[in-house]
Amino acid sequence: MKLIDILDATTIPVGYRLAFLTNFWREPLLRRMERETGLIRPELTVLMCLSFQPDLNARDICEITEQPSNTVSRAVVSLQAKGMITRARDEVDTRRRVLNITPEGRKVHDGIMAMFAGAEAHMLETLSPDEAETLTRLLDKLARDVERWRPEN
C-alpha cells in the first residue's frame, strides 16, 4: 500500500491531503537546499522571517513560526556564523538583541525561494488558472483563520 491509497479512506480528508502534498513538495526541496547551500529547515525559517521583517529577535521568530526556542536559537547561531544574519543591540531597547539578514543571507534566501516557487509552479500545472486561483483563495481563507481553529497546546 502506498500513502496515496489512503486518500479515499482517511477520516481526515483535508488534513491528510495537505500533509501529503506538503511532504512530497517540500521535503525534496529541503534536501536539495541542504545539499546545495548547507542550510537546514530552521535556518531557512529564520531567513524567511528576517527577509520579510527586519529587526526581529529570536523570541519574535518563535512566536511567528511556532518553532521551539532552542531550534530557533541554534539556527540563529549557525546563520550568524555563516555570515547570513547579524545580531546587534536594539537602538531603542538596549536589552533586546535584534537580528537582520545580510546581503549574503538575502542572496541565499532569494535563490532558495526561487527554487521553491519553480517547484510550486510545476506542481500547480495540473490545475487551470481558475482552479489555482480558487485553491489559493481557499487556502488563504483557512490560513487567516488559524487563531480560531488551531488546537490548543
N, C-alpha and C positions, 0 to 999 in steps of 0.2 A: 504494500500500500504506500502511496506517495502522499505528501501533505496536501496536494491539490485535491485528492479524493475526498477529503473531509469537507470541502466547500459546500456540498449539498446535504451534509449530515450534521453539521455542528449546530448547537443551540445558540451560538453567538455568531450569527452570520456576518454582521458588520464588523465587529471587533476582530474576528478571525481573518476576514479578508484584508482589513487594514494591516494587521500584523504580517500576514502572508506577503502582501505586496511590499511592505516596508523591508522585510527581511531579504527578499530577492532583489530589491532595487538597491538598498543601502549597503548591505554587508559586502558585496563585491567591490563597491566603490571605496568603502573604508579600507579594505585590504589593499587596494591599488594605491590609495592615498598614503598608507603607511609605507608601502614598498617604495614609492616614488619620492616622498617628502620626509619620511621619518616621523611624521606626526601620527598621533593616535586620537581616537574619537574625542576624549575630554579636551585635548588641546584644540581641536577644531571648534568645539563648542565655545571655548573661551575666545578664540579669534573671531568667530561669528558674532558674539555679543559685542566685542570691542570694535568691530567694523561697523556695527550699527549705532553704538552709543559710546563715545569716549568717556574717560574719567570714571569708570566703574571700579568698584573694589570687589574682592573675591566674594564677599557676602552678597553683593548685588547679583553677581553671576549665579550664585547658588539659588537665590530667590527666583530669578528669571527662568532658570533651566530645571529646577527641582533636582539638581545634582548634589550629592553629598559634599560637605565642605572639604573633606580630605581628598576627594577626587579632584575638585577644582583647585585646591591648594597645590597638589602635585603638578597639575597641568600648568599653573601659573609659574611655578619654579622652573619647570622644564622649558617653557616658552621664553622665559626671561634669559635662561642660559643659552638658548638658541638665537637670541637677539631678535625675537619676533614681537616681544612686548617690552614695555618699560614699566617700572613701578616707582612712583615718586610720592612725596607728601602732597596732600591736597593743600592748595594755597589758602582756602577758606577755613577748613578744619584740619589743622596740622596733625591731629591724632590719626587721621584717616590716610591710608595709602591708596592712591588711585593707579589704575592700570590703563595703558594706552598701547595701541598697535603701532609697530614701527613700519617704515616703508617696506622692509623685507617681509615682515609679517603680512602686510597688505598684499604684497605680490603673491605670496604663497596662498593666502586665503582666496584671492581672486581666481587663481589658477584652479584651485580645488572646486570652487563654486561653479566655474565654467564647466568642469568635468561633470559635476552633479547635474547642472542644467542640461547638458547634452544628453545625459542618460535619461533624465525626465522626459525630454522631448521625444526620445526614441521610444520610451515606454508608452507615451500618450499617442503615438502614431496610429494605434488601433482604434482610436476614437475620432469621431468627426469633430470639427472645430466647435460646433454647438454642444456636443457631448462633453468635450474637455472644459468648456466654459461652465457648463452646469455642474460638473464634478468639482471644479474649483470653487464655485459659489457655495455648494453644499458643504464642502469641507471647511470653508471659511466660516460658515454659519456655526458648525459644530465647534470649531476652534475658539471662536469668540464667546462661546457659552461655557467654556471649560470650568469656570469658577462655580457654576451652578451644579454641574453633573459629576465632577470628578470625585472619586471615592476619598473619604477622609482617612488619614493615617491612623 
